[in-house]
Amino acid sequence: MNKIPSEEKMTTQDTKIEKEAGDLSRRNFLGLLGKGAACAGALAGAGGALASAGGAANPLGGVGPAFQQDDAQYAEAVKNPPKIPNYNWTQHKWAFGVDADRCIGCLRCVEACKMENSVQMDRNHTRTWVERYAYVEGSHHTYVDSIHDIKNVVPGTAETRFKFDNRYKDDLYEGKKVERVFFVAKLCNQCEKPSCVQVCPTGATYKAVDGPVLIDTKYCIGCQYCVQACPYGARSLNHARGTAEKCNWCYHRITKGLQPACVEVCPTGTRIFGDRMDPESPVSQFIAKNKVNVLQPAMGNYPNVFYKGLDKEVF
């Protein structure tokens, strides 16, 4: 596995994890799919998958689009989950909460995610990110920026450190009064009906029984159909590896009883994580005690990231 230059500086275990993941047999029959055949199938069928409006048997229950590729693949995924000692994925239903009223835009979560998961350190590759929203008097649109804006890269760090700049200093922006500024954390929504799973031609992207949408890089061909299908911009292509990547809520941590890295380092309690099967878990209590919303509910993906204090302008 080739490593990108920024990964050489990281103190993470991703190489070991990737090797162990390669040794796991999640769905052996997918090995029969050659890359050439998979590509051909992608070109022939992805358009139809995207346009599917219903009528197919849904292995998750009911009638509608099959968000796992077919019944056999879904059954195989349930039968052969990732082999993690002392972990039963049928006994958990993970969910994520974001209290937008608490976020201060410190970006510790972004840097922790990059270090934990060996995400490329440049500003264009993120598994989680924070957006800054600003309302300016007299403006007819909301100003939005994040670490993808070069102005929020700490000078001289070669895009390895990030900090929101002071463009709204003294509550003024280009001579106009700034009415409100707030921050919103973004990440993969681990949807109940993920469009990325629906369009994947090889089964590399799949919905785990315990909630997260995972990527089996052994079968990913880098076609990027999933990247295009995600309405939240949560997926990207790792150009060094030639496979898709995204946030998986630090699956290697949560299956061992740990918190996702971004949750662990958040100094304000903005990020909340837990098991919805446990009514006393932090996320269950967060959802029960607050008015929460999800991003783009009209898309029909049924996200599992729940926001408190979400402004109507957030998308």
N, C-alpha and C positions, 0 to 999 in steps of 0.2 A: 504494500500500500504506500503510494507516494505521499509524502508530507509536504504541505505548503510551508514556505519559509517562516511565517509567523508561528507555526505550531512548534517549531524547534525550540522556541523560547518558553513554551508553556509547561506548567507543572501538573499535567493531567494524565489520566490513564487511558486516553481514548484508543491508543494502538492496541492495548491489551483487550479492551472491551470489544473492538472491532474483530479481533481474532476470535474471541470467545463467541461472539455473535455468528461469525462465519461457521463455527463448529456446530451450532445448534441446528436441529432439523425441525423447522416449524411446519413447513409444508413440502415434503420431499418430492411430491409429484410435480411441483413447479420446475424441478430440475430438468424435466423433459422438454421444457420450452427453450428452444434455441433463440439467441438474440435476433437472428434474421427473421424467424417466424414471428417473434413477438413484435418486431417493428412492422412487419407486414400487417399483422392483426391490428396494430395501433392505427395505422393509416386507414385501414378499411372500416374499423369499428368505432373509433373515438368520437367521430362526429355524431354517430347515432346514439352513443351513450350520453353525450352532452344534451342531445335533443329529446331524450326519452321522457315521456310525459306520464307514463303509468301503464298499468295492465300487467306488468311483470310481477312474479311472486317475490315478495320482500322477505329475505331470510331473517330479518329482525322482527318480523311480525306484520300481518296485514297485507294489503295489496298496494302496489306502487312501485316506483323504481327500485331495483335491487342494488342497494348501496354496498353490499359485498358483491363481487363479480358474478357469482352464481352460488347455488345451494351447496354444491360439492366443496367449493373453496371455503365457504363459511364453516361448513361442518368440520373440515380439516383444521381450520384455525382454532376452533373450539376444542377439538380432540388433542391437538399438539401445540399447546401454548409455549411461550418461551420457558425454558427449563431453569427456573430460579429456585434455589433451595428454600424450603419452608415458606413458599409464597403460593397462594391459591387465588388466581385472578377472578374466580367466580364469587369471592367473598368481599369484593370491594367495588365501589363505584366512585371514582375520583372526580373532583370538581375544583374549580378555581374561582376565587373572588378577587375583585379589584375595587378598593375604596378610593375613588378618584378625588375625594375631598382631602385625602391625607397625603397624596403624592407631592413631593417637593422637587422632583426633577433632578435628583442627585446622580442618577445613572449608575449607581452601584450595582443594580440588578443586571444591567446590560453587560458590564465588565465581568461580573461573576459568572454570567451565562457563557460568555466567550471563553473564559478560563476553564470552567468546568467541562464544557462540551467541545473544546478545541474548534470553536468557530473562527473563521478567518477574521483577523483583527482590524481589517479596514472598515470604513464607514458604510460600505455597501452590502455587507453580510451580517445579518443579525437573526437570531432565533427569537429574541424578545427585544423590544425597543420601547422608548417613551416618546410620545409626541407632545409638543407644547402648542396650546391653542391660545390665541389672543384676539380680543375684540378691541378695535380701535374706533374712536369716535368719528362718525361720518363715513366709515367704510362700509361697503355693501357685502363684504365677504370676510370670512374668518382667516386669519393668518395662522398657518400650521408649519412647524419645523420639527426636526428631530436630528439624530446624529448623522443622518444621511446628508445634512447640510454641512458643507465644508467649514462654515463659520463656527460650528459647534465641536470641531476637532481641536484639541489642545495643541497649540503651535509647537513644532519641534519634536512631536511624539510619533511621527510617521503613521498617523491614524491608529494608534494603539490606546490613546486616552481621549476621553470625551467630556465636555462640559458645556452646558447651554450658555451662550454668550449674553451680553448685557444690552441687547438691542432695545429692550423695553425699560431701560434704566430711567429712574425718576418719573415713571408712569407716563413717559412720552415716547412716541414713535413717529419719526419724520415730522416733528412739530405738532403732532396731534395727540390728544389725550388717550391713554390706554385705559379702557373701562374694566377689563378683566383679563387675567392670564391664569391658566391652569394646565395641569399635566395629566396625561392619560397613558397608562401602561398598555402595551399591545403585545400579543403573543398568539400562538395557535389556539383556536377555540375548541379543539378536540370534539368536533360536532357529532351529534347523534346521527345525522344523515349527511355525512361528508361527501361533497361533490368530488373531492380529490380521489377518494376511494372508488367512486363510480366510474371515473374515466381512466384509471390506471390499467394499462393493457396486459400487465404481467402479474398482477397481484402483489407487487412489491409494497404498495401502500395498503394497509388493512386496518380495520377497526378492532381494537382489542376488547375483550369482554369486560374489562374493568374500566373502560372509558377512553383512554388515549388512542389516538390514531398514530400508528407506528410505520416505520419504513424499513423493510428488509432490503438492505443495500445489495445483498447477493443477487437479487432479481431486478433491481432498478436498472433500466437501460438509458436513463437520462433524457427521455423524450420530452419532458417538461409539460405534459398534458396536465398534470396535477398542479403545477405552478400557475398555469393559465386558468384552471378551474376554480382555484381558491378565491372566494370573494373578499378575503380579508388581507391579502398580500402577505400571508404568513409563510409562504414557501419560496425557496430559491434553489438555484442549481449550484452545487459545489463544483466549480470548474476544475479544480485540481483532481477531484475524485471521479467526476463525470456522473454523479448521482444527485438526486434531489435531497434536500435536507430541510428541517424545520424544528420547532420546539416540540419536545415530547414530554414536557413537564418533568424532565430529568428522571426518566423511567428507571434508570439504573439505581437511582437513589430512593424513589418512593416505594419501590418493591422491597426495599430493605428497611423500611420504617423511618426513612429520613425525609426531610423537606426538600423541595426543589431549591437549587442554589439561589435563585432570585428571591425566593421567599425568605430564605435563611439570612440574607444580608440586608434586607430592607429595614431601614432604621425607623420607619414611621408606622409599620403595620399596614401599609397600603395593599400588599399582596397577601391573600389568605388562601390556604390550601387544606384539603381534607377529604374525608370519605363520606359521601352522602348516605351510605348505609348506616353510619353512626350518627344518630340525631344530635349527639353532644359534640361532634367534631367542629373545629373552627369554621369550616365552610358551611356546614349545616346551620349553625347558629347565625352566621353572617346572612345567609339567605332568608332565614326565618324572621330575623329582627329588622331587616331593612327592605326598603322598596328597591328592587334590583331590576336591571334591564340587561339585554344582550345586544350585541352589535348586529345591525342589519337583519332584524327578525323576518322581514319580508322575503329574504332569500330562501327561507325554508330549510336551513341547515341545522337548526336547533343547537346553537352553541352551548358549551358547558363552561364558559367563562362568564361570570355574573358581575355586573358593574353596579356600584352605588355612586350616585352623584354624577351620572352620565348626562352630559349636555346634549341637546338635540342636534347640535352642529357636529358632534363627533360621529365619524363614519368608520 
